[in-house]
Amino acid sequence: MTPDELIELAAAQRTRLNGFAHQINVCMATACHSSGSEEIKDRLTAQVKSRGIQKHCLIRSVGCPGLCTAGPMVGIEPEGRLYQNVSPDDAGDLLDSLESTPVERIQAQTGDPFFARQQRIVLEHAGEIDPEQIDEYIAVGGYQALAKALYAMTPAEVVDEITKSGLRGRGGAGFPTGLKWRTVAKGGGDRKFVICNGDEGDPGAFMDRSVLESDPHRVLEGMAVAAYAVGAQEGYLYVRAEYPLAIRRLTTALRQARQRNLLGVNVLETPFSFQVEIRVGAGAFVCGEETALIASIEGGRGQPRPRPPYPAESGLWGCPTLINNVETLANIVPIIRNGGDWFAGIGTEKSKGTKVFALSGQVKNTGLIEVPMGITLREIVFEIGGGVPDGRAFKAVQTGGPSGGCIPDGLLDSPVDYESLTRLGSIMGSGGMIVMDETSSMVEVARYFMEFSMTESCGKCIPCRVGTVEMHALLTRFAEKRAKTADLDLLELLCDLTKSTSLCGLGQAAPNPVLSTLRYFRDEYLAAMVADESPDGDVTREGRPSPAVIPLTVVAARSSDGGEEGGRS
């Protein structure tokens, strides 16, 4: 296939789709599928056939429209109607409404803030194309960015465009993408790799899963552009086994792209070749860390290693390796298509573009959203999210998963960008955002996330392996209202120790939920403490003992896994 043939195929596919008077798009992403959308599609397909309108009405599977709380969802084009909480029994009414008024009882209002306040770049095709049909992706301009890069740009020009855009890694660290690409491009050797990190393990996070399920070719195209830019010919998609639908659709997309000569040898009849394989992770949270992910792909145990050297210099099998997460790679196509200046015009001075969030917890509109950087937390929670249900009061919003922090009501007008969230004691993370109401115990929240980090620790380094266990034990004392003053001091000491000395990001960030809740909800910890006596015999709750009474032996103390090599994976 040549670029001209790609354009011709896109035009032909658009003509085919426009030949249908109506296109009924049934969401078949995980959330809607689990609610029965497959039966809805089958019922619609059967009724279209029985009515003899197959030539005028196309029933197709699409990805996630975003409003997961209202699934199953069905969209109808070109009318632009969207229906929510659809049941199989609604199939007849939906078909009857094609030439008349909408079915009001299940109609979603696309003008509501949930939809109107978003700016969809990564998710621009989610819910609008069939993710298992490459021709539909091509019809909306798919693989045109790759053709532009291969035929109209040098690798250095592609890197310059990404640098100009200001795109930062969406996996959590926020490292400048262009700088990482440039480092890999300058790397020596004849062999380089591009890895897509789809090991999304944060509780409450489902952004990467939804992108892979809804628009897999978008990610593959971004990988191919990246490979051309840095001089790689081999790539890996690392996806956790808990995402079977995403893996299935990626497998289909890879096969279709190879058949169309959009991946493989001499892509688009150029000297550029790029082979991609899927690697399925076993579910270890630590494998989201770059060096642990590399070890897993190599067939070893998923454990991090000290850096430097960084993967960009010495990664997979000792070769320069570019690792970007799903959302980062999904941004590459529109940047190449529209230019780096266009992307840099969205967001804030230091945080460019948009960010995809998985909005969940005690909020009316749970689901997948994409908003420009710089929007406030209040706008997300109360406008897009619709506020807290059942008349309860908002208490906190947690961002960044187990590595993030909890932000209280008084700081809801803070902008959502990398620097602002860090100043608040949280992080952007990969994009999980959990809303909590007045019934939530912040001590329990901190204990929940510490238990997650404790369980997911690989066990390689003592500060994380032992520190998370001891912090969880201390948080349990607070949760059971039997903690004393020394426990509070020891908890803060262990937070500092674990954060400062752990080998990788899992341990370094594990104390964040504790530190943020201590910072903003310290009264809940104090209320959970029992009275103890001071050295002078006075009863106190808030007195701080001298460092001499803090049992530092805990640092080298108990470990349930039996030593340096016996971790939890």
Secondary structure, DSSP 8 states (H G I E B T S, - for coil): --HHHHHHHHHHHHHHHHTSSEEEEEE-SHHHHHTTHHHHHHHHHHHHHHHT-TTTEEEEEE---S-GGG-S-EEEETTTEEE-S--GGGHHHHHHGGGS---GGGB--TTSHHHHT---STTTTTTTS-TT-HHHHHHTTTTHHHHHHHHH--HHHHHHHHHHHT-B-TTTT--BHHHHHHHHHT--SS--EEEEEE---STT--HHHHHHHH-HHHHHHHHHHHHHHHT--EEEEEEETT-HHHHHHHHHHHHHHHHTTSSBSSGGGSS--BEEEEEEE-S-GGGGSHHHHHHHHTTS------SSS-TTTS-GGGS-EEEEEHHHHHTHHHHHHH-HHHHHTSB-SSSBSEEEEEEEES-SS-EEEEEETT-BHHIIIIIIS---GGG--EEEEEESGGGSEEEEGGGTTSB-SHHHHHHTT----SSEEEEEETT--HHHHHHHHHHHHHHH--S-SHHHHHHHHHHHHHHHHHHTT-B-HHHHHHHHHHHHHHHHH-SSHHHHHTTHHHHHHHHH-HHHHHHTB--EE-TTS-EESS----GGGS-GGGGGS--TT-STT----
